[in-house]
Amino acid sequence: MPVVHTLESVERFNGTAGQYCYVVQGRGENIGHDYEWKYTTVFVGTEHGDGVVVIGESGSQTRVYQPERFGPWLDPEWIRRFYAN
């Protein structure tokens, strides 16, 4: 079943050596079922465009291959396109 994501907040934090992250507070809804959940996800990127890593609530890390599919830079619009895909 399709899932609809609602991003409640997207907050940027700057790190060192050009690294930065966005902490996303969101809500997911499974269409066709009466099921909804909240989540926190962290997206990590660099100003050098070295790729994007997604960190889930459990601490699991997943590299996004071909991140340019969602835009040239990790930013709030990139994150919205990621969830819309």
LUMZA-88071 format. One record per residue (C-alpha): residue number from 0; residue in three letters; x, y, z. Coordinates in nm, 4 decimals, decimal comma. Layout:
<rec><k>NUM</k><r>ALA</r><xx>X</xx><yy>Y</yy><zz>Z</zz></rec>
...
***
This chain:
<rec><k>0</k><r>MET</r><xx>0,0000</xx><yy>0,0000</yy><zz>0,0000</zz></rec>
<rec><k>1</k><r>PRO</r><xx>0,1248</xx><yy>0,3544</yy><zz>-0,0658</zz></rec>
<rec><k>2</k><r>VAL</r><xx>0,2656</xx><yy>0,5569</yy><zz>0,2206</zz></rec>
<rec><k>3</k><r>VAL</r><xx>0,2150</xx><yy>0,9324</yy><zz>0,2553</zz></rec>
<rec><k>4</k><r>HIS</r><xx>0,4790</xx><yy>1,1271</yy><zz>0,4486</zz></rec>
<rec><k>5</k><r>THR</r><xx>0,4081</xx><yy>1,4565</yy><zz>0,6222</zz></rec>
<rec><k>6</k><r>LEU</r><xx>0,7215</xx><yy>1,6413</yy><zz>0,7308</zz></rec>
<rec><k>7</k><r>GLU</r><xx>0,6471</xx><yy>1,8237</yy><zz>1,0544</zz></rec>
<rec><k>8</k><r>SER</r><xx>0,9906</xx><yy>1,9837</yy><zz>1,0920</zz></rec>
<rec><k>9</k><r>VAL</r><xx>1,3195</xx><yy>1,9938</yy><zz>0,9010</zz></rec>
<rec><k>10</k><r>GLU</r><xx>1,6074</xx><yy>2,1484</yy><zz>1,0968</zz></rec>
<rec><k>11</k><r>ARG</r><xx>1,9656</xx><yy>2,1994</yy><zz>0,9736</zz></rec>
<rec><k>12</k><r>PHE</r><xx>2,2767</xx><yy>2,1572</yy><zz>1,1868</zz></rec>
<rec><k>13</k><r>ASN</r><xx>2,6283</xx><yy>2,2398</yy><zz>1,0650</zz></rec>
<rec><k>14</k><r>GLY</r><xx>2,9178</xx><yy>2,0082</yy><zz>1,1454</zz></rec>
<rec><k>15</k><r>THR</r><xx>3,2876</xx><yy>2,0266</yy><zz>1,0665</zz></rec>
<rec><k>16</k><r>ALA</r><xx>3,4800</xx><yy>2,0186</yy><zz>0,7382</zz></rec>
<rec><k>17</k><r>GLY</r><xx>3,1713</xx><yy>2,1068</yy><zz>0,5338</zz></rec>
<rec><k>18</k><r>GLN</r><xx>2,9510</xx><yy>1,8336</yy><zz>0,6792</zz></rec>
<rec><k>19</k><r>TYR</r><xx>2,5921</xx><yy>1,9166</yy><zz>0,7759</zz></rec>
<rec><k>20</k><r>CYS</r><xx>2,2730</xx><yy>1,7342</yy><zz>0,8559</zz></rec>
<rec><k>21</k><r>TYR</r><xx>1,8999</xx><yy>1,7791</yy><zz>0,8572</zz></rec>
<rec><k>22</k><r>VAL</r><xx>1,6943</xx><yy>1,6296</yy><zz>1,1381</zz></rec>
<rec><k>23</k><r>VAL</r><xx>1,3465</xx><yy>1,5473</yy><zz>1,0111</zz></rec>
<rec><k>24</k><r>GLN</r><xx>1,0444</xx><yy>1,4921</yy><zz>1,2331</zz></rec>
<rec><k>25</k><r>GLY</r><xx>0,7722</xx><yy>1,3307</yy><zz>1,0284</zz></rec>
<rec><k>26</k><r>ARG</r><xx>0,4540</xx><yy>1,1347</yy><zz>1,0235</zz></rec>
<rec><k>27</k><r>GLY</r><xx>0,3728</xx><yy>0,8441</yy><zz>0,7957</zz></rec>
<rec><k>28</k><r>GLU</r><xx>0,0307</xx><yy>0,7179</yy><zz>0,6969</zz></rec>
<rec><k>29</k><r>ASN</r><xx>-0,0361</xx><yy>0,3887</yy><zz>0,5247</zz></rec>
<rec><k>30</k><r>ILE</r><xx>-0,3082</xx><yy>0,4636</yy><zz>0,2683</zz></rec>
<rec><k>31</k><r>GLY</r><xx>-0,5905</xx><yy>0,2124</yy><zz>0,2744</zz></rec>
<rec><k>32</k><r>HIS</r><xx>-0,5236</xx><yy>0,1226</yy><zz>0,6380</zz></rec>
<rec><k>33</k><r>ASP</r><xx>-0,5979</xx><yy>0,3135</yy><zz>0,9518</zz></rec>
<rec><k>34</k><r>TYR</r><xx>-0,2317</xx><yy>0,3203</yy><zz>1,0539</zz></rec>
<rec><k>35</k><r>GLU</r><xx>-0,0154</xx><yy>0,6225</yy><zz>1,1284</zz></rec>
<rec><k>36</k><r>TRP</r><xx>0,3274</xx><yy>0,6604</yy><zz>1,2915</zz></rec>
<rec><k>37</k><r>LYS</r><xx>0,5791</xx><yy>0,9295</yy><zz>1,3820</zz></rec>
<rec><k>38</k><r>TYR</r><xx>0,9501</xx><yy>0,9137</yy><zz>1,3065</zz></rec>
<rec><k>39</k><r>THR</r><xx>1,2785</xx><yy>1,1000</yy><zz>1,3291</zz></rec>
<rec><k>40</k><r>THR</r><xx>1,5305</xx><yy>1,0655</yy><zz>1,0483</zz></rec>
<rec><k>41</k><r>VAL</r><xx>1,8685</xx><yy>1,2328</yy><zz>0,9973</zz></rec>
<rec><k>42</k><r>PHE</r><xx>2,0060</xx><yy>1,3140</yy><zz>0,6509</zz></rec>
<rec><k>43</k><r>VAL</r><xx>2,3825</xx><yy>1,3795</yy><zz>0,6380</zz></rec>
<rec><k>44</k><r>GLY</r><xx>2,5583</xx><yy>1,5501</yy><zz>0,3471</zz></rec>
<rec><k>45</k><r>THR</r><xx>2,8576</xx><yy>1,7696</yy><zz>0,2728</zz></rec>
<rec><k>46</k><r>GLU</r><xx>2,9077</xx><yy>2,1013</yy><zz>0,1009</zz></rec>
<rec><k>47</k><r>HIS</r><xx>3,1418</xx><yy>1,9102</yy><zz>-0,1322</zz></rec>
<rec><k>48</k><r>GLY</r><xx>2,8571</xx><yy>1,6971</yy><zz>-0,2695</zz></rec>
<rec><k>49</k><r>ASP</r><xx>3,0070</xx><yy>1,3667</yy><zz>-0,1532</zz></rec>
<rec><k>50</k><r>GLY</r><xx>2,6739</xx><yy>1,1882</yy><zz>-0,1255</zz></rec>
<rec><k>51</k><r>VAL</r><xx>2,3975</xx><yy>1,1540</yy><zz>0,1311</zz></rec>
<rec><k>52</k><r>VAL</r><xx>2,3575</xx><yy>0,9133</yy><zz>0,4214</zz></rec>
<rec><k>53</k><r>VAL</r><xx>2,0209</xx><yy>0,8520</yy><zz>0,5908</zz></rec>
<rec><k>54</k><r>ILE</r><xx>2,0245</xx><yy>0,7560</yy><zz>0,9588</zz></rec>
<rec><k>55</k><r>GLY</r><xx>1,7109</xx><yy>0,5937</yy><zz>1,0941</zz></rec>
<rec><k>56</k><r>GLU</r><xx>1,5804</xx><yy>0,5924</yy><zz>1,4505</zz></rec>
<rec><k>57</k><r>SER</r><xx>1,7523</xx><yy>0,2616</yy><zz>1,5226</zz></rec>
<rec><k>58</k><r>GLY</r><xx>2,0884</xx><yy>0,4125</yy><zz>1,4200</zz></rec>
<rec><k>59</k><r>SER</r><xx>2,0998</xx><yy>0,2198</yy><zz>1,0931</zz></rec>
<rec><k>60</k><r>GLN</r><xx>2,2808</xx><yy>0,4092</yy><zz>0,8169</zz></rec>
<rec><k>61</k><r>THR</r><xx>2,1924</xx><yy>0,3846</yy><zz>0,4487</zz></rec>
<rec><k>62</k><r>ARG</r><xx>2,3796</xx><yy>0,5542</yy><zz>0,1673</zz></rec>
<rec><k>63</k><r>VAL</r><xx>2,1594</xx><yy>0,7113</yy><zz>-0,0995</zz></rec>
<rec><k>64</k><r>TYR</r><xx>2,2912</xx><yy>0,6061</yy><zz>-0,4391</zz></rec>
<rec><k>65</k><r>GLN</r><xx>2,2536</xx><yy>0,8620</yy><zz>-0,7162</zz></rec>
<rec><k>66</k><r>PRO</r><xx>2,1405</xx><yy>1,1377</yy><zz>-0,4780</zz></rec>
<rec><k>67</k><r>GLU</r><xx>2,1256</xx><yy>1,3803</yy><zz>-0,7710</zz></rec>
<rec><k>68</k><r>ARG</r><xx>1,7878</xx><yy>1,2172</yy><zz>-0,8552</zz></rec>
<rec><k>69</k><r>PHE</r><xx>1,6404</xx><yy>1,4403</yy><zz>-0,5848</zz></rec>
<rec><k>70</k><r>GLY</r><xx>1,8355</xx><yy>1,7577</yy><zz>-0,6612</zz></rec>
<rec><k>71</k><r>PRO</r><xx>2,1899</xx><yy>1,8930</yy><zz>-0,6744</zz></rec>
<rec><k>72</k><r>TRP</r><xx>2,2258</xx><yy>1,9577</yy><zz>-0,2970</zz></rec>
<rec><k>73</k><r>LEU</r><xx>2,0877</xx><yy>1,8159</yy><zz>0,0227</zz></rec>
<rec><k>74</k><r>ASP</r><xx>1,8306</xx><yy>2,0724</yy><zz>0,1384</zz></rec>
<rec><k>75</k><r>PRO</r><xx>1,4655</xx><yy>2,0676</yy><zz>0,2539</zz></rec>
<rec><k>76</k><r>GLU</r><xx>1,3373</xx><yy>2,0416</yy><zz>-0,1051</zz></rec>
<rec><k>77</k><r>TRP</r><xx>1,5721</xx><yy>1,7470</yy><zz>-0,1680</zz></rec>
<rec><k>78</k><r>ILE</r><xx>1,4259</xx><yy>1,5751</yy><zz>0,1393</zz></rec>
<rec><k>79</k><r>ARG</r><xx>1,0670</xx><yy>1,6386</yy><zz>0,0236</zz></rec>
<rec><k>80</k><r>ARG</r><xx>1,1477</xx><yy>1,4859</yy><zz>-0,3170</zz></rec>
<rec><k>81</k><r>PHE</r><xx>1,3147</xx><yy>1,1878</yy><zz>-0,1448</zz></rec>
<rec><k>82</k><r>TYR</r><xx>0,9986</xx><yy>1,1110</yy><zz>0,0514</zz></rec>
<rec><k>83</k><r>ALA</r><xx>0,7727</xx><yy>1,1733</yy><zz>-0,2495</zz></rec>
<rec><k>84</k><r>ASN</r><xx>0,9611</xx><yy>0,9159</yy><zz>-0,4572</zz></rec>
***
